[in-house]
Amino acid sequence: MLAALILSAARADALERVILGYSGVGSGEEVHHLAKQVGLFKKYGLDVEIVYIPGGSTVVQGMVSGEIQFGRGSPNEVVSANVAGFHLKMIAALINKFVYSFVTPPSITKPADLKGKNVAISRFGSGSDFITRMALKSWGLDPAKDVTILQIGNSPERLAAVASGKVHGSILSLSQTPRAKKMGLRVLADLSQVDAEYPQGVLYVTSTLIEKRPDLIRNFMKAYVEAIREFKTNKPAAYAVIEKSSGLTDKADIEEYHNVLTRNFLLNYPMPTVAGMKTVLDDLGGKNPKVRELKPEDLIDTRFLKEMKDSGFVK
């Protein structure tokens, strides 16, 4: 018994402790939770603490201080950090298209009805802010003049704000759309039909970590990619994670969310693309001239995913 305890302690000590800070809800966040739940991080020698931190800028601050090794959130965080002189690189993007619905009360029957109304985002400068403004512009509305944009919080909070009448529209993550429908709200638009690449479920690290600890990133990414496969194929485990992280409780809603996410959006090898990063830079560059000095290819690093794909890591 003593020998077993010593061996167990030695194995625990062998795990490298790292922190994954994430700021957004939705866009496949279940993957990192499942990786921890089924022991995939431990399989590759890592003891990963997953910490929810409201606001991507706070995650970045934790990375600047060295307390957080991996960040997950919006591509805007990568851009803002680089503009400020702190070099982050995107190493994964679980989804490379808009995976949101724009939801309104039944009284809003067309986009023009939003004129003079309130719409919700999480925070100014966030991914939800960018996507909301892009959707409004595509409908011929001026986000600065035709609507009032309110900072409400992540998708569950925005759903509650629409349902209560506090706001008249919001984008919602895929996991919240079934709940919105059951509440009698209107899905005004499926934004996945927008013809543009846009990285979501973004994983990023510092350039320094890439340079000094490629082994650490490689092990993390092995667990991450294997977790994607597990999420797609191990439905009982996937459904349990969805219920815990999304708040969905109805089995049919959970199954619908899982089917749509895995079949239409979730990439086996979540490689960020230059085209997707260009979409982000084109928008942010209109507000900040310094953004226009950045190149999309300088903000992404796909070497770890390419290595795995070339080796046939996941069939």
N, C-alpha and C positions, 0 to 999 in steps of 0.2 A: 504493500500500500504506500509506504514511504517513497519507494522508488518511482511509483506511478505519479505521486504528487510532485516529486522533483522534476520528472520528465515533463509533466504538464506545465509546470512553472517555466521550465526552460523554453518550451515551445511558445508560451505567451511572451516571454522576453524577446524571442526571436522576431516577433512581429514589429514592423516599423509603424509607429503611430503618426498619422497625418490627419489634417482637418479638411473637409470639403464644406465650404460655405456656399449656400444657395439662397437666392433672393426671390425667385419667381415660382409660382405655382402653376402647374400645367406643362404642356410641351414635353411630355415624357419624363417628368420628374420621378416617376415610379421606378425607372431603371436603376438609379443609384440606391434607392431604398431596398429594392430586391437584391441587388448585389451584396448588400450588407446582411440582409435577412437570411439568405441561403448560403452564406459563408464564402462567397466568391472572392471578396477582398482578402480574407484570411488565406484562401487557397494560394494567393500570390504574395503572401508574406506581409500583408498590410492590416493594420488595425485602424480603420477609418472612422473618425467621428464626424457625423453629418449634422451640420448646424444650420438651422434656418435663421437668416438675417434679413429683416425688412430693409430693402434698399440696396441696389447693386453697388452704389458708391461706398457703402459701409463694408461690403465684402472686399472691395478693392483696397480700402484702408487697412483691413486686416492682412492683406497680402503684402502691402507696403511695409507693415511692421514685422512681417515674417511669421505671424501667428497662423495664417491660413496658407496652405500649399496649393489647393485646387479651388477654383471658383466656378460657379455655374449660374448662368442668368442670361442677360441680354448682350448682343454684340455691341450695343452702345457703350457698355462698360469698358470694353476693350479699346474702343475708339477714344473715349474720354481720357482713359489712363495714358494712352500714347501721346495725346495732345499735351497732357500735363508733364510729359517727360518720363513716365513710368511705363516700362516696356512689358506689355502683356501680349501673349499670342493665343489665338484660338486654336485648340487642338482637336475639337470635335463639335459637331452640330447635329443633334439627333434628328432634326427635321429641317428641310431646306425650302419650305414654302409657308405661306400664311396658314396657320392651323387654328383659326378663330372664326367665330360667328359674331355678327353684330346683332344684338338683341334689343328689342324695344317693347314698350307696352302695346297692347292691341290697337290703341288709338293712333299710333304712328304706322301708317300704311305704306309710306314711300319715303325715300331719303329727304325729299324737300320738306317733309313735315317736321324735320328736326330743326329747321331754322327758328332761331329765337329760344331754343330749348337748352337744357343742361345735358352734357354727356360726361361719362366717368372714365377715368384712367387710373392707373396705380399711382405713379408719380411723374412729374414733369421730367422729360429727358429719358424716360424709360422706354422699353420696347412697346408697351401698350400705348404710350403717348405717340410714338412714331407711327404705329400701324393705324391708330384712330385718325390721326391727321391725314394719313395717306388715303384712307377710305373716304373721308369727308371731301377731300379734294377731288377724288375720282367721281364723286356725285355732284360736283359743281358747287360745293359749299366752301366758304372760307373759314377755316378753323379759328382764325383770330377774330372774325367779325360776326359770323352767322350763328355760332353756338358759344356757350359758356362751358369750358372744360374744367372739371373738378377733380381734385386728387382724392380718391376714395380708398384705394387699396387693391389687393389682388382679386382674382376672378370671383371668389365666393362673396367678398364684400361688395364688389360691383354688382353682382347678381341681386343681392339683398337691396341695394340702393335703387335698382330699376324696379324691383317688385314692390318696394314701398312708395314709389313715386317721387323719390328724392331727385332722381335723374330720369331722363327720357331715352337713354340709349347707352350702350357700352359694348365693347368687344368682350367676349368670354372665351376662355380656353375650352378645348374640346370636351373635357370632363364635365364641365358645368352646363353644357347645352341641353342634355336630357332633363336636367332639373328645371331649366328655364321653360322648356316646353310643357312640363307637368304643371308649372305655375300659371300656365296660360299666356305666357309672353310670346311675342312674335320674333321669329328668326328673320330679320330684315334682309340679311345677306350672308352668304357663305363665302368668307374671304379666301378660302383655299382655291377659289376659282380665279383669283387675281393672277395674271400672267407675269410673274416676277419671282426670282429666287430670293429667299430671305432666311437667314440662319436663325433657328430657334433651338432651345434646349442646349445652349452653348456652354462648352467646357473650356476654361482658359487657365493658363499658368503664366508665370513670369519667364522672361527670356533667360534669366539667371538660372532658374531651376532646370530648364531645358539643357543649358550648357553644363551645369555641374552634376545634375542627377537624372540623366536620361534613363537609367535603370529603374528609378522610382516611377517615372512617368510611364515607362513601358509596362511595368507590372500593373499599375493602375488601369491602363487602357486595356490590358488583357482581361482583367476582371469586368471592365465596363462593357466591352464587346461581347463577352460571354454572357453577361447579364441581359443584353438585348435579345440574344437567342433564347435564353431561359424565359424571358418575359413573353416572347412570342409563342413558345411551345408548352410551357408549364402553366396551364391556365389556372389551376387551383391557387398556386402561389401568386400569380399575376393578379387574379381577382381579389385576393386578400390584401395585397399592397394597394390596389386601386381603391378599395373600400376605405382603407385606413387613411390614405393621403388625400383623396378627393372629396370625401364626405358622401359619396354615393352609397346607398344601402340597398336599393332595388336590384335584384340579380339581373333583370333584363337590361337595365340601364348600364350596369357594369359590363355586361357582355357586349352591348352595342358599342360602348366606348372602346373596349379592348379591340373589337373587330375593326372598327374604323381606324384607330391609331396604328395597329400593326399592319393592316393591309394597304393603307393609303399613304402613310406618313413616315413611319419609323424605319430608318435605314439600318441595314445590317452592319455596314461600315460607315459610321456617321461623319464623313469627311466634309469639312467646310469647303466652300467653293469661292473662287475669285469673283464670279458673277454675283453671288449672294452678298459678299462683303462690299462689292461696288454699289449695290442697292442701298446699303446702309450709309456709305460714304457720300453718295450723291445727295441723300436727304440731309444729313448732318452738315455737309459742306455748304449748304445754302444758308445756314445760320452762323457758322463759325469758319472764317477763311482759313484758319490753321488746319482744319480737317482736310481741306483740299490739297494740302502738302503730303498727306499720307497715301500710300499705295496699298491696294487690297492685298496683294501678294505678300506684303511685309507684315501683315497682321495675322496670318494663318500659318500653321505648321502641321502638315499632314504626314510627316515622316513615319510616325509610330503606327498610324492606321495603314499606311501603304505597306509597311513591313509585314504586318499581320495579314493583309489581303494577299500579298504576293506569296506568303508562305502557306496560304490556305488555312489560316487559323480557324475560321468559321466557314463551314460548308454551306 
